[in-house]
Amino acid sequence: MSAIRIFRRSRFAVVVAAFVLSAALAEAGPNKLDKQLDDRSGRAGSSRVIISLKNGADASSEVLRLGGRSGRRLRLINGLVAELPNAQLKKLAQHPAVERLDHDRPTSSLMATASAIVGARTVQQSYGLDGAGVGVAVIDSGVTAWHDDLTYEGSNAAVPVNGGQRVSAFVDFVNDASQPYDDNGHGTHVSGIIAGNGYDSRGSRSGIAPASHIMSLKVLNAQGRGVISDVIAALDYAVVNRVAHNIRVINLSVGAAVTTSYQTDPLTIAAKRAVDAGIVVVTAAGNLGRNQAGAPQYGGITAPGNAPWVLTVGAFSHQGTLNRRDDSIAPYSSRGPAAIDYAAKPDITAPGTGIVSLSDPSSTFYRTKSAYLLNGSIRTAYKPYLSLTGTSMAAPVVSGTVALMIQANPNLTPNLVKAILQYTAQVNPELDPLTQGGGFLNTKGAVDLARYFAAARDGERYPRPKAWSGKIHWGNRRLSGGAISPFGNAWDVGVVWGVAADNEGDNIVWGTVCKDDCFNIVWGTASNEGDNIVWGTSGEGDNIVWGTSGEGDNIVWGTSGDIRPGVWGSSDEGDNIVWGTSALDGVGWTEVPAQAPEDFDRLFDPPTAIPGGSGGQKEEAL
């Protein structure tokens, strides 16, 4: 039975299981400090802060005057890292150059066969796709100096090889070392899930995109710890150097506590800058799926996975078999919604339990997880493989999948990638969307649809196997009954997932499979041009997320402090308790076409006008 039920204007009680909420629920007051810094401002000691600056402003001299010390610049968010006495925090916040101060909170790794289960092996063997030429930035603990599985023996000139390894760049934001290394081991494991070629196992333990290349950006130390300012700096590096290294994907198997809205958090804002640059940012959901008593709990998504623009990945267990019927959600996998903003998360789930990938013999993991080290199929000086569990392992399975999709169709945008992944996913009907997101990853299906959008010929049927979900979670609304059309402005770079209008103020619309003036309008009204506009309403015009009270009012309650599980629940009167709302959500969507229209080979030409839509779709609150 789903933990979250969908109600339509009814007055039934909704009992939602335990909900994790950060201690810092309130936004900063007029002093521009986040809640943590506001609490610290009257205490002894100092704090490491991220200063968000106004355009063209600088506060480094003011930091020095107040007895602080400036650190690195964060160009991606126009910010500055600084160490400052707590007694001076409010004074710095009042400086005219300062937009906002946030605690530079800690981040850490999210630890807790896959190729065959999701269909990646079929893609590699049947289509000849291996991710060649596609760069993936792995923001983690680094990468081993050498592993046989990161070599390249092919002839594709688009695959960069440095020192015999498919590591196009290495930057150390922790210790400033110039050569690749991984003193923790987490980043090496993640890199292998994406790009390992299985050399030491004769191919049996290859990754999802075994010819893709890695940009390794080290932000975690030997203990797997770091701070969000280093993650922001790494995101900045990836964005600035994306063209030179063809970085199309960023993998973030690291996470931090959600202490503020994704609209103001420097970490989530930095992730948005990367997405707006056309990079798909894949992040782990977190491993807070259970409370201290071992019971399932909701609301444990970590940052930046709480933001709508990133692709947030939960984990499922394949139970050691290739049969998808016995796949189940991993109990550790964080469930939605996102704290503070109540956004529906995760976006998708992927294998994360017992994932075998690369080891580094000089790492902490190699010493402390010796029971999980595995031999390869050839003689090596050390055990080259390691089995790990967590959403940290699920995220790179998706990152590798995205690399395959982009190799098949380089014109894909971050939003269209997410839509395809959800539409082709396989849904467990016994699980709610806050547990499984859009469903269980289906790599082959995602690549099939990406290939169709890239090269469909006249008369070629739109792929729609019954196993696909056929649904998209656009923000906090689930849309079904139609098919993705890449014409839709919902997929444009810069459009935030789940919004009602694009950056020019035009309603989010989707393409058409009709000719001439064949426009069937659903969920709202048509523009003068016949565009299909998506927006959901309750009786009073409010867009209701996950249920509604009798009057359509949105009711939020149930908090707990100190990041301990709290009960997010029901009222004694049996009223339906609702959380989170978003006005006028829409999506790029169309009816399932029987075959490709004649102009399908021009789907990615810059549109001069957005075509209209056709009916048959259904919308419901998550």
C-alpha positions in Angstrom: 0.0 0.0 0.0 1.4 3.4 -0.9 2.4 5.6 2.0 1.0 8.6 0.1 -2.5 8.5 -1.3 -4.0 10.8 -3.9 -7.2 12.5 -3.0 -9.4 14.7 -5.1 -11.2 17.4 -3.0 -12.1 14.9 -0.3 -11.9 15.2 3.5 -10.1 12.1 4.5 -7.2 12.0 7.0 -3.8 11.4 5.5 -1.3 9.8 7.8 2.2 10.2 6.4 5.0 8.2 7.9 7.9 9.7 9.9 9.4 12.8 8.3 13.0 14.0 8.7 13.2 17.8 8.9 16.3 19.9 9.5 16.5 21.9 12.7 16.8 25.0 10.5 13.3 25.4 9.2 13.1 29.2 9.1 14.7 31.5 6.7 17.1 34.2 7.8 15.5 37.4 9.0 16.4 40.9 7.9 20.0 40.5 9.0 20.5 38.2 6.0 22.0 35.3 8.0 20.8 31.8 7.5 19.4 30.1 10.6 22.6 28.4 11.7 24.6 31.5 11.5 21.9 33.5 13.3 22.1 31.0 16.1 25.9 31.2 16.3 26.1 35.0 16.1 25.9 35.4 19.9 28.4 32.7 20.7 32.1 32.4 21.1 34.3 31.0 18.4 34.3 31.4 14.6 32.4 30.1 11.6 33.2 29.3 8.0 30.8 31.1 5.8 29.8 31.6 2.2 29.2 35.2 1.4 26.8 35.9 -1.5 27.8 39.2 -2.9 25.8 41.8 -4.8 26.8 42.3 -8.5 30.2 44.0 -8.8 30.7 44.1 -5.1 33.5 42.8 -2.9 33.7 42.2 0.9 37.2 40.8 1.4 38.5 44.0 3.0 35.5 44.1 5.3 36.2 40.5 6.3 39.7 41.4 7.2 38.6 44.5 9.1 36.3 42.4 11.2 39.1 40.0 12.1 38.3 37.4 9.6 40.1 35.6 6.8 39.0 35.4 3.2 39.2 32.1 1.2 38.5 31.1 -2.3 36.2 33.0 -4.7 33.0 31.2 -5.9 32.5 32.7 -9.3 29.6 30.5 -10.1 27.4 32.1 -7.5 29.3 35.4 -7.1 30.4 34.4 -3.7 33.4 34.4 -1.3 34.4 31.9 1.4 35.5 33.3 4.7 36.3 32.4 8.3 34.9 35.0 10.6 34.4 35.4 14.4 30.8 34.7 15.4 30.6 38.0 17.1 31.1 39.8 13.8 28.6 37.8 11.7 25.8 40.3 12.0 28.1 43.2 11.3 29.3 41.6 8.0 25.7 40.8 7.0 24.9 44.6 7.3 27.6 45.5 4.8 26.1 46.9 1.6 28.2 44.5 -0.6 26.6 41.5 1.1 23.5 39.8 -0.3 23.4 36.9 2.2 25.6 34.8 4.5 25.3 31.0 4.7 27.1 28.5 6.8 29.7 26.5 4.8 28.1 23.3 6.1 29.8 19.9 5.9 29.2 17.5 3.1 30.1 13.8 2.9 29.9 10.8 0.7 26.5 9.0 0.5 27.6 5.4 0.8 25.3 2.9 1.8 25.6 -7.2 -12.6 23.8 -3.4 -12.4 24.7 -3.0 -16.1 22.7 -6.1 -17.0 19.8 -5.3 -14.8 19.0 -1.9 -16.2 19.7 -3.0 -19.8 23.0 -1.1 -20.2 24.8 -4.3 -21.4 22.2 -4.7 -24.1 22.7 -1.1 -25.2 26.4 -1.7 -25.4 26.2 -4.9 -27.3 23.2 -4.2 -29.6 23.7 -0.5 -30.4 27.5 -0.2 -30.1 27.1 2.6 -27.6 29.7 2.9 -24.9 29.8 6.6 -23.9 32.8 7.4 -26.1 33.5 11.1 -26.2 31.1 12.0 -23.4 32.7 13.6 -20.4 31.4 13.1 -16.8 32.6 15.3 -14.0 32.8 13.3 -10.8 32.8 15.5 -7.8 33.9 13.2 -5.0 37.1 12.1 -3.2 39.3 11.8 -6.3 40.3 9.0 -8.5 43.0 6.3 -8.3 46.3 7.1 -10.0 46.0 4.0 -12.1 43.4 1.3 -12.7 43.4 -1.2 -15.6 39.7 -0.6 -16.0 40.2 3.1 -16.9 42.5 2.4 -19.8 41.3 2.6 -23.4 42.2 0.3 -26.3 39.8 1.6 -28.8 40.4 3.9 -31.8 37.8 6.7 -31.2 39.7 10.0 -31.4 37.0 11.6 -29.2 38.1 9.6 -26.2 40.8 11.5 -24.2 43.6 9.4 -22.6 46.1 11.0 -20.2 48.9 8.8 -18.8 47.0 5.8 -20.1 43.8 6.6 -18.2 40.5 8.0 -19.4 40.8 10.9 -16.9 40.8 14.1 -18.8 41.4 16.3 -15.8 42.1 16.1 -12.1 41.7 19.1 -9.7 42.2 18.8 -5.9 40.2 21.2 -3.9 41.3 19.7 -0.6 45.1 19.4 -0.7 46.0 21.1 -4.0 47.8 18.0 -5.4 48.4 18.1 -9.1 48.3 14.3 -9.9 45.3 12.0 -9.5 44.9 10.2 -6.2 42.1 9.0 -4.0 42.9 8.6 -0.3 39.3 7.7 0.5 38.3 5.3 -2.3 34.7 6.5 -2.8 35.4 8.6 -5.9 37.3 5.7 -7.6 34.4 3.4 -7.0 31.9 6.0 -8.4 34.1 6.6 -11.4 34.3 2.9 -12.2 30.5 2.5 -12.1 30.3 5.1 -14.8 33.3 4.5 -16.9 35.1 1.2 -15.9 35.7 -1.1 -18.9 36.0 -4.3 -16.9 39.6 -5.0 -18.1 40.5 -6.9 -14.9 37.4 -9.0 -15.1 37.5 -9.6 -18.8 34.5 -7.3 -19.2 32.1 -8.8 -16.7 32.4 -5.9 -14.2 32.4 -3.1 -16.7 30.5 0.2 -16.0 27.5 1.7 -17.6 29.4 3.8 -20.2 32.8 2.0 -20.5 34.4 4.4 -22.9 33.3 7.7 -21.4 35.9 9.8 -19.7 36.1 11.3 -16.2 36.9 14.7 -15.0 37.8 14.0 -11.4 37.2 16.9 -9.0 38.3 16.1 -5.4 36.3 17.7 -2.6 36.3 15.0 0.1 39.3 14.1 2.3 40.6 10.7 3.3 37.7 10.3 5.8 35.1 11.2 3.1 34.4 14.6 4.6 34.3 18.1 3.0 32.5 21.4 2.9 30.0 22.7 0.4 32.2 25.6 -0.7 34.6 23.1 -2.3 31.7 21.4 -4.0 30.6 24.8 -5.4 34.2 25.5 -6.6 34.2 22.1 -8.3 30.9 22.9 -10.0 32.4 26.2 -11.2 35.4 24.4 -12.6 33.2 21.9 -14.5 31.1 24.7 -16.0 34.0 26.8 -17.1 35.9 23.9 -18.7 32.8 22.0 -20.0 33.5 22.7 -23.7 37.2 21.7 -23.6 36.4 18.4 -21.9 32.9 17.9 -23.4 31.4 17.6 -19.9 27.7 16.7 -20.4 27.1 15.1 -17.0 28.1 15.9 -13.4 27.9 13.2 -10.8 27.4 14.3 -7.2 27.4 11.2 -4.9 27.9 13.6 -2.0 25.3 15.4 0.1 24.8 17.9 2.8 21.9 18.7 5.2 19.0 20.7 3.9 19.1 23.9 6.1 17.5 26.4 3.8 15.3 26.6 0.7 16.8 25.4 -2.6 16.0 28.9 -3.9 18.6 30.5 -1.5 21.1 27.6 -0.7 24.5 28.4 -2.4 25.0 24.7 -3.2 21.7 24.3 -5.0 22.1 27.6 -6.8 25.5 26.5 -8.0 24.0 23.3 -9.3 21.4 25.4 -11.2 24.2 27.3 -12.9 25.6 24.0 -14.1 22.2 22.9 -15.4 21.6 26.2 -17.1 24.9 25.6 -18.9 23.4 22.5 -20.4 25.0 19.9 -18.0 22.9 17.2 -16.5 23.6 17.2 -12.7 22.9 13.8 -11.2 22.9 13.6 -7.4 22.3 10.9 -4.8 19.1 11.2 -2.8 20.8 10.2 0.5 20.7 7.3 2.9 18.1 8.4 5.4 15.3 6.1 4.5 15.0 4.7 8.0 14.7 6.4 11.4 16.7 5.4 14.5 14.2 2.6 15.2 14.7 1.2 11.8 11.2 2.2 10.5 10.7 3.8 7.1 10.7 7.6 7.2 10.0 10.4 4.7 11.7 13.7 4.0 15.3 12.6 4.1 16.5 13.9 0.8 19.9 15.7 1.1 21.1 18.8 -0.7 21.5 19.5 -3.6 19.1 16.6 -4.3 16.2 18.7 -2.9 16.4 21.1 -5.9 14.0 20.6 -8.9 16.7 21.2 -11.5 18.9 18.3 -10.5 18.3 14.7 -11.2 17.9 13.0 -7.8 18.5 9.3 -7.6 17.2 6.9 -5.0 18.3 3.2 -4.7 16.8 -0.2 -5.2 18.1 -3.6 -4.6 18.3 -6.2 -7.4 18.4 -9.1 -4.9 21.3 -10.6 -6.7 19.2 -11.6 -9.7 18.5 -10.4 -13.2 14.8 -10.7 -12.7 13.2 -7.3 -12.3 10.2 -8.7 -10.6 12.1 -9.2 -7.3 13.7 -5.7 -7.3 12.8 -3.7 -4.2 13.5 -0.3 -2.8 16.6 -0.3 -0.6 15.5 0.4 2.9 18.2 3.0 3.4 17.2 5.1 0.3 16.0 8.5 1.2 12.4 9.3 0.4 10.8 12.6 -0.4 9.5 15.2 -0.1 12.3 17.7 0.2 12.5 19.4 3.5 11.4 23.1 3.7 10.2 23.3 0.0 8.3 20.0 0.0 9.2 19.2 -3.5 8.5 15.7 -4.8 11.7 13.6 -4.8 13.5 11.4 -5.8 13.2 11.7 -9.5 14.2 8.0 -10.2 15.7 5.0 -8.6 18.6 2.8 -9.7 20.6 -0.2 -8.4 22.5 0.8 -5.3 23.0 -2.4 -3.2 26.1 -4.5 -3.5 27.5 -2.7 -6.5 30.9 -3.9 -7.6 33.3 -1.3 -8.9 36.9 -0.2 -8.7 39.2 -0.2 -5.7 42.2 1.9 -4.8 44.9 0.0 -2.9 46.1 3.2 -1.2 42.7 4.3 0.1 40.9 4.3 3.4 38.3 2.0 1.9 40.9 -0.6 0.9 42.1 -0.8 4.5 38.7 -0.6 6.3 36.5 -2.6 3.9 38.7 -5.6 3.2 35.8 -8.0 3.6 34.2 -6.5 0.5 37.3 -6.6 -1.8 37.1 -8.9 -4.8 39.5 -10.4 -7.2 39.3 -10.0 -11.0 39.6 -12.6 -13.7 43.3 -11.9 -14.4 46.3 -11.8 -12.1 46.8 -8.4 -10.5 49.0 -7.0 -7.7 45.9 -6.2 -5.5 42.2 -7.0 -5.4 40.9 -4.5 -8.1 37.2 -4.5 -7.1 35.1 -3.5 -4.2 31.4 -4.0 -3.3 29.6 -1.0 -1.8 26.1 -0.1 -1.1 24.3 3.3 -1.0 22.6 5.9 -3.1 26.1 7.0 -3.9 26.3 3.9 -6.1 22.9 4.4 -7.6 23.6 7.9 -8.9 26.6 6.9 -11.1 24.4 4.2 -12.7 22.2 7.0 -13.8 25.1 9.2 -14.8 26.4 6.4 -17.0 23.0 6.0 -18.5 22.8 9.7 -19.3 26.2 9.4 -21.1 24.8 6.7 -23.3 21.7 8.7 -24.0 23.8 11.7 -25.0 26.1 9.6 -27.2 23.0 8.4 -29.0 21.5 11.9 -29.1 23.8 14.8 -28.4 20.9 17.3 -28.6 19.3 16.2 -25.4 18.8 18.9 -22.7 18.8 18.2 -18.9 15.0 18.5 -18.7 14.5 16.2 -21.6 16.9 13.7 -20.2 14.9 13.6 -16.9 11.6 13.3 -18.8 12.8 10.4 -20.9 14.2 8.6 -17.8 10.9 8.9 -16.0 8.7 8.1 -19.0 10.7 4.9 -19.7 11.1 3.8 -16.1 9.4 0.7 -14.7 7.0 1.5 -11.8 6.2 -0.8 -8.8 2.5 -0.3 -8.2 2.9 -1.0 -4.5 5.3 1.9 -4.0 4.4 5.6 -3.7 6.1 8.3 -5.8 8.0 9.7 -2.8 9.7 6.4 -2.4 10.4 5.3 -6.0 10.3 8.6 -7.8 9.4 8.1 -11.4 10.2 4.4 -11.1 13.1 2.0 -11.5 15.7 2.9 -14.1 15.4 1.4 -17.5 18.6 2.3 -19.4 17.7 0.5 -22.6 14.3 2.1 -22.8 15.8 5.6 -22.2 18.4 5.0 -24.9 15.7 3.7 -27.3 13.6 6.9 -26.9 16.7 9.1 -27.1 17.7 7.4 -30.4 14.1 7.7 -31.7 14.1 11.5 -31.1 17.5 11.7 -32.9 16.8 9.7 -36.0 13.2 8.7 -36.4 12.2 8.2 -40.0 8.9 8.8 -41.6 6.4 6.2 -40.6 8.5 4.8 -37.8 6.3 4.0 -34.8 6.8 5.8 -31.5 8.3 3.3 -29.0 5.9 2.6 -26.1 6.4 -0.8 -24.5 3.8 -1.7 -21.8 6.6 -2.0 -19.2 7.3 1.7 -19.4 5.6 4.0 -16.9 4.4 6.4 -19.5 4.4 9.1 -16.8 6.3 12.2 -15.9 6.5 14.0 -12.5 6.5 17.6 -13.6 7.2 19.3 -10.3 4.6 18.0 -7.8 2.2 16.8 -10.5 2.1 13.5 -12.3 1.1 13.5 -15.9 0.1 10.4 -17.8 -1.8 9.3 -20.9 0.4 11.1 -23.4 3.9 10.9 -24.9 6.9 13.1 -24.7 7.5 15.5 -27.7 10.9 17.1 -27.9 9.2 20.1 -29.5 8.0 21.3 -26.1 9.5 24.4 -24.5 9.5 22.5 -21.2 12.8 21.0 -22.3 14.6 24.3 -23.1 17.8 24.9 -21.3 17.1 27.4 -18.4 13.5 26.3 -17.8 13.1 25.1 -14.2 11.6 21.7 -13.9 7.9 22.0 -12.8 7.3 25.7 -13.6 4.2 27.0 -15.4 6.0 29.3 -17.9 9.3 29.5 -19.6 11.9 32.3 -19.2 10.0 34.5 -21.7 6.8 34.2 -19.8 5.2 31.8 -22.4 3.1 29.0 -21.0 4.8 25.6 -20.9 3.5 23.7 -23.9 4.2 20.5 -25.7 4.5 19.6 -29.4 1.9 18.2 -31.7 1.4 15.0 -33.7 -1.4 16.6 -35.8 -1.2 18.4 -39.1 -2.6 21.8 -40.0 -5.1 23.0 -37.3 -5.7 19.8 -35.4 -5.5 21.0 -31.8 -7.1 19.1 -29.0 -6.9 21.2 -25.8 -6.7 19.7 -22.3 -6.2 21.0 -18.8 -6.9 24.6 -19.4 -7.1 26.9 -22.4 -5.5 27.4 -25.8 -3.5 30.4 -26.8 -4.3 32.3 -30.0 -1.8 30.1 -31.8 -3.5 26.9 -30.5 -0.8 26.0 -28.1 -1.7 23.4 -25.5 -1.3 24.8 -22.0 -0.9 22.5 -19.0 -2.0 23.6 -15.6 -3.9 21.8 -12.8 -6.5 23.4 -10.6 -8.8 22.6 -7.7 -12.3 23.9 -7.5 -11.1 27.3 -6.3 -8.3 27.5 -8.9 -5.5 26.4 -6.5 -3.0 23.8 -7.7 -3.1 21.1 -5.0 -0.1 18.8 -4.3 -0.6 15.4 -2.7 -4.3 15.8 -1.7 -6.5 18.7 -0.7 -8.7 19.9 2.1 -12.4 20.5 1.5 -11.9 24.2 0.8 -8.8 23.6 -1.3 -6.6 25.2 1.4 -3.0 24.1 1.6 -2.2 23.1 5.2 1.4 22.5 6.4 2.3 21.2 9.9 4.4 18.7 11.8 8.0 19.7 12.5 10.9 18.3 14.6 14.2 19.8 15.5 17.8 18.6 15.6 17.3 16.6 12.4 15.5 13.8 14.3 12.6 12.0 12.8 9.2 13.7 13.4 5.7 12.6 12.7 4.1 14.3 9.7 0.6 13.4 10.2 -3.2 13.6 10.6 -5.7 15.6 12.5 -8.1 14.3 15.1 -11.0 15.6 13.1 -10.0 13.5 10.1 -9.2 16.5 8.0 -6.9 15.9 5.0 -3.4 17.3 5.8 -1.7 18.7 2.7 1.9 19.7 2.2 3.6 21.8 -0.5 2.0 23.7 -3.3 3.1 25.0 -6.7 1.0 27.3 -8.8 0.1 26.4 -12.4 2.5 23.6 -13.1 2.9 22.5 -16.7 4.8 20.1 -18.9 6.0 19.5 -22.5 3.7 16.6 -23.5 1.7 15.2 -26.4 -0.5 12.3 -27.2 1.1 9.0 -28.2 1.7 9.2 -32.0 1.2 6.1 -34.1 4.2 7.0 -36.2 6.8 9.7 -36.7 5.6 12.9 -38.5 7.3 13.8 -41.8 9.4 16.5 -40.2 10.7 14.4 -37.3 14.2 14.7 -38.6 14.0 18.4 -37.7 12.9 18.0 -34.1 15.9 19.9 -32.7 16.0 22.8 -35.2 15.7 26.1 -33.3 11.9 26.6 -33.3 10.4 29.8 -34.7 7.1 28.9 -33.0 5.9 26.3 -30.6 3.4 24.0 -32.1 0.2 23.1 -30.3 -0.8 19.8 -28.6 -3.2 17.0 -28.9 -5.4 15.4 -26.2 -5.6 12.2 -24.3 -3.5 13.2 -21.4 -4.3 13.0 -17.7 -3.0 15.0 -14.8 -3.1 14.1 -11.1 -1.6 15.4 -7.9 1.2 13.3 -6.4 
